[in-house]
Amino acid sequence: MPHPGGSSTTAGVMYQNWFLALQLSYAFFEPSMDIFPEALRSKTVIVDDIAIRRGNQEIYNSVKYQAPGNVRHWSMGNLKSENILDDFKKQHEATPLAEIYLVSECGCYLFSEVFNRAKNATGQDIQEELGSKHAIRLWDEVKHALGYNDLKLIQFAKQVYCKTLPLEEIKYLIKHRFSHLVKGTIIEDTLFSIAMEASSNKTLMNKQKLNDLFKQHSIILNYHESS
């Protein structure tokens, strides 16, 4: 769901819908994948921009076009001010086995580097695994912010990720997935249109619905097993 400073701008909404279009391109080839755009918040759904279910696996995406302040990386202050840390904590405590992603054009050192180092750590060797004073300082800061001890934060870190995706790369990935089935940019444009409507109406999306919508949009794929 768009928040001030996140995806509330026109560019942010567009970025979120393009990322949704990318997920739709995955769902077309994965029959077990269900996508919930702008999922309704509840006791078990807090990170609600784009929720995904693959069989028993749950994935929650917080999609933020760029970090506030025209900076290239998400700082601890940004993560707090945008309620990302707080929402991720609530999501993790509601669904401990779910994967939780920050998706943005901007990187996040805490999630992609510090948390990655901590994933195989124990409470006893966490400082050794973190490996630098800067990483240890960030670890202690987020531990204090969330009210976790080392073991709880390690479990949290195992489920939290950052996807750094420039908008142009998202468009390229969509086109690449369908390059053997359809020519030109029609597939990207169509998926983006479908994504905008699905997001606006909070419509559950999956392969079957995409098949039906492709027919409505007169999309003809040149590989019969993919339809």
N, C-alpha and C positions, 0 to 999 in steps of 0.2 A: 504494500500500500504506500503511495507517495507520501513523504513527510517533508516538512519545510527543510530546505537545504539539500535534500536528497533528490528524489525523482519527481519533485513537484513542478519543476520547470518543464517547458516544452521539450527541451533537449533530453531531460531526464526521462520523461514519459516515452519519448521516441526510443531511447536506449533500452528501456525496460521491455518495450514491445518487440524490438529487434531480438533481444535475448529470448523472449518468449517464442518468437518465430524460429530461433535456433533449436529450442527444445522441441518444438513441433516437428522440425526436420528429423530429429532423433526418434520421436515417437512414431513417425511414419514407418520406420524400419524395425520398431520394437513393439510388437502387439501387446506386451504386458505392461506398457508404460501409460500411466494416467497423469494428466497435468491439470492442476487447479490454479488458474490465473486469478490473482487478487482473492486468494482463499479467505473465507470468512474467519475472523479471529474468534478463538474459543479458548477453553482451558488447555487444549492440546495443540492449538495452532496459534503461534505468536508471531513467528517470522512468516509473513503472509503474502509477500509479493508474488512468488511462484512456488507452489508446493508440488512435489512430484512423488508418485508412488510407482515402484517397480516390484511387483510381487509383494514381498514382505518388507522391502526396503523403503524408507521414507527419507526424502530430501527436501530441505527448506532453503529457499534462496532469498536473500535480501539484496535487491538490485539497486545500486546507487551509481549513477552515471559517473560522477567525479566527486572527490572529497571537497568539502567546503573550503573557501578561501583561495581557490585557484592554485592548489598545491598538488604535487604529483603522488603523494603517499598519504595514506590514512594514519594520522597520529593517534595517540591514546586520547588526546583531547577531542579529536573528531569522533572517534568511536563512542565516547561518552556523550557528547553533545547531540549526536544523531540517534541516541538510544540503542545503538547496535549492540554494545556489550550487554546492556540490561535485557534486551529482547533475546539475544542468543542464550543468556543464562536461563531465562524463563523457558525458552524452547527446549534447551537441553534437559532441564529438570522435569519437563512434561513428557519428553520423548527421549530418554537417555541414549538410545541406539541410533537415533536419526543423525544424518549428516547435515550440517548447517554451513551454508556458503555465503560469503560476501562476494558479490559480483560487481566489478567496477572497471573503468578504464585506469584507475589509480591502484597501485599496489598497496599491500598492507604487511609491513615487516613483522608485526606481532603475529599475525595469523600464518603467514607463509613461511617465515623463518624461525621465529622463537618457538611457536607451537609445534612446528615440524620437528625441531630438535628435541622437544619434550615428549614426543609421542611414545618413545621406547624407554623413557626414564622411569625410575622408581623414586619414592620419596627421599631415599638416601643419596642418590647420585644426581639429583636434578641440576645442581650447579655445575657439575662436571659436564653433563650433557649439553647444557646451555652454552658453555664455552667462552663467554665474554662478559665483561662487566656490564656492557650495554644491555645484553640480552637478560642478564640476571636482574638488572634494575627494572626493566620492563615487566619481567615475570613477577617480581615483588609488587610492582604497582598494580598490575591487573589482579593479582591475588588479593590485595587489599580492597580494590574496587568491588570485587565480586563477593568478598567475604568467604573465600575458599582457603583451605590449606593446600599444601603441595599435591597431595594425592587426589583431591577433588579437582584441582585445576588440571592435573595431568589427564584425568578422564574427560574433562571438558575439551582440552586441547586435541584429544584424539578424534573428536567429532566435528571440529571447526576447521574450515578451509577458506582460502581466498582464490577466486578466479579473476585474473587480470586480463580483460578482453577488450581491446580497442574495437570501436564500432565497425571499422572497415574489415577487421578480422572476422567478426561475427557474420557479416554479409558474405565474405569469402567462404567461410565454413559451410554456410547454407548452400551456396552455389556448388561447392565441391561435392557435397553429399548427393546431389541430384545431377551431376554433370554427365553421367552416362545414361540419363533417362530423358532429359529435356534440354533444349538449347536456349541460349539467351538469358535474360534476367527475369523472365516471367515467373519463375518459381519463387525467387526471393520476394518479388513484389506481391505475389499472391499470398505467400505465407505471412508477410507483414500485415496485409489487409485482414487476413483471418485472425492474426494475433490481436490486432486492435479491437476487433469485434468481440473476440472471446474475453479479452481483458475487461472491456466495457460492460459486458453482460455476465461476467464471472462464470463462464461456461466451461464445464469439464471437457477436456479434449483428450482424444486417443486416436489410434490408427483408423478405426472404423469411421469416426466423425470426419477425419481428414479425407478419407476416401470419398465420402459423400460431398464434402465441400469442394474437393478438387473437381468433381463432376459438375457441380453447380457453376464453378469458375471456368469450365471447359478446358481444364488442364488434361492433356493427353500424354501419358508416360509411355515411353518406347520399350517397356520391359514388362511383360504380362504378369510375372510373378510378384511384382511390387505393388500391384493394384488390388 
